[in-house]
Amino acid sequence: MTVVQFHTVIDQEQIDQQLKERLDKACREVLLTWDTNEMSKRLCMSVRTIEDDFLKDDRMRALQRQKKGGKRYWFYEPSLKVIKQIMDEW
């Protein structure tokens, strides 16, 4: 009878990164647009912070979609890229 032993090392940081990537991919496949409330949930920031730090930026204003007097929306992919650019500038 042969006994096989193996040792597994689990890197929690790598697992967290893979989970984040998979969740991001799943969100991209599901989300077409998002609003300030959805941004708040997904970015873990208050709506006020999002308004002040991101939505006043001309790049985000260019992406904004809104019916006259209606709710504001942004396409998920392009606006997420702009948000990352803005955060990189902090």
C-alpha positions as CSV (number, residue, x, y, z in Angstrom):
1,M,0.0,0.0,0.0
2,T,1.4,3.4,-1.0
3,V,0.8,6.4,1.2
4,V,0.8,9.7,-0.6
5,Q,1.2,13.0,1.4
6,F,0.9,16.4,0.1
7,H,1.0,19.8,1.6
8,T,-1.1,22.7,0.5
9,V,-0.4,26.3,1.2
10,I,-3.3,28.7,0.9
11,D,-2.5,32.3,0.2
12,Q,-5.5,34.3,1.5
13,E,-4.5,37.4,-0.4
14,Q,-4.4,35.4,-3.7
15,I,-7.8,33.9,-2.9
16,D,-9.3,37.3,-2.1
17,Q,-7.9,38.7,-5.4
18,Q,-9.4,35.9,-7.4
19,L,-12.8,36.3,-5.7
20,K,-12.7,40.0,-6.4
21,E,-11.9,39.5,-10.1
22,R,-14.7,36.9,-10.4
23,L,-17.2,39.2,-8.7
24,D,-16.1,42.1,-10.9
25,K,-16.5,40.0,-14.0
26,A,-20.0,38.9,-12.8
27,C,-21.0,42.5,-12.2
28,R,-19.8,43.6,-15.6
29,E,-21.9,40.8,-17.2
30,V,-25.0,41.9,-15.2
31,L,-24.7,45.7,-15.0
32,L,-25.3,47.8,-18.0
33,T,-26.0,51.0,-16.1
34,W,-25.9,52.2,-12.5
35,D,-27.1,55.1,-10.5
36,T,-25.7,57.0,-7.5
37,N,-27.3,54.5,-5.0
38,E,-25.7,51.5,-6.8
39,M,-22.4,53.3,-7.0
40,S,-22.6,54.0,-3.3
41,K,-23.2,50.3,-2.5
42,R,-20.5,49.0,-4.9
43,L,-17.8,51.6,-4.0
44,C,-18.5,51.5,-0.3
45,M,-18.8,55.3,-0.3
46,S,-21.7,57.7,0.6
47,V,-23.8,59.2,-2.1
48,R,-22.5,62.6,-1.0
49,T,-18.8,61.5,-1.5
50,I,-19.6,60.1,-4.9
51,E,-21.4,63.4,-5.8
52,D,-18.5,65.5,-4.6
53,D,-15.5,63.4,-5.7
54,F,-16.7,61.8,-9.0
55,L,-19.9,63.2,-10.4
56,K,-18.8,66.8,-10.6
57,D,-15.8,65.7,-12.8
58,D,-16.3,66.6,-16.4
59,R,-15.4,63.1,-17.5
60,M,-18.3,61.7,-15.5
61,R,-20.6,64.4,-16.6
62,A,-19.9,63.5,-20.2
63,L,-21.0,59.9,-19.5
64,Q,-24.2,60.8,-17.6
65,R,-27.6,59.9,-19.2
66,Q,-30.8,61.4,-18.0
67,K,-34.3,62.0,-19.3
68,K,-35.5,65.6,-18.9
69,G,-36.1,65.9,-15.2
70,G,-35.5,62.2,-14.6
71,K,-33.1,60.0,-12.8
72,R,-29.4,60.1,-13.7
73,Y,-27.6,56.9,-15.0
74,W,-24.1,56.1,-16.2
75,F,-23.0,53.1,-18.3
76,Y,-21.1,50.8,-15.9
77,E,-17.9,50.0,-17.8
78,P,-16.9,53.5,-19.0
79,S,-17.8,55.2,-15.8
80,L,-15.9,52.7,-13.7
81,K,-12.8,53.4,-15.8
82,V,-13.2,57.1,-15.1
83,I,-13.7,56.5,-11.4
84,K,-10.5,54.5,-11.3
85,Q,-8.7,57.4,-13.2
86,I,-10.0,59.9,-10.7
87,M,-9.0,57.8,-7.7
88,D,-5.5,57.4,-9.2
89,E,-5.2,61.2,-9.3
90,W,-5.8,61.5,-5.5
